[in-house]
Amino acid sequence: WFVGVGSGFTGVASSVIIITGVAVTIGGILRVTDTTESTSSITGAVIVSGGVGIAKSLHVGGNVSVGGTLTYEDVTNQDVLGLSTFRSGVKFGVAGVGGTIDGVGNAIISGITTVGTALSLADNVRAKFGNAGDLEIYHTGSESHVQDKGTGGLIINGSVVTIKNA
């Protein structure tokens, strides 16, 4: 075991570990203390040139930046606290069920969508029904419209049908 400056060493095998720095603890757990911030994979207090395997939990007290693809296996338990930003959109679900939300906010949902207490559409925004969107319900700001643009008729059917004038 050597303590001191190692600048004069010669003939040291590459398997020998030389540790210098502000604070280092090796005793079952590696602890490196330094105030150097990392801004890339070649800066910071610890630089790892090979792969890293972590068998237990990982806690990061600062920001995390990933230069490549982030892949994780446990997609059933993604726990996001706060706001998530998806710059190119989001895809969720499996083929035929689920949906997408693109980068400008357009949402396409497959399957049954349940709206809790209200659905609000601005003036001149049309709720369209049918494969070709040929039944429309909308409000212009001064008039309300139910418009059928299909080839068949518009049928209003019920045990009691009442049309009232306000």
Beta strands, then each sheet from edge to edge (+ up, - down):
strand 1: 23-26
strand 2: 30-33
strand 3: 89-94
strand 4: 97-102
strand 5: 107-110
strand 6: 127-129
strand 7: 135-139
strand 8: 144-148
sheet 1: 1+ 2-
sheet 2: 3+ 4- 5+
sheet 3: 6+ 7- 8+
end
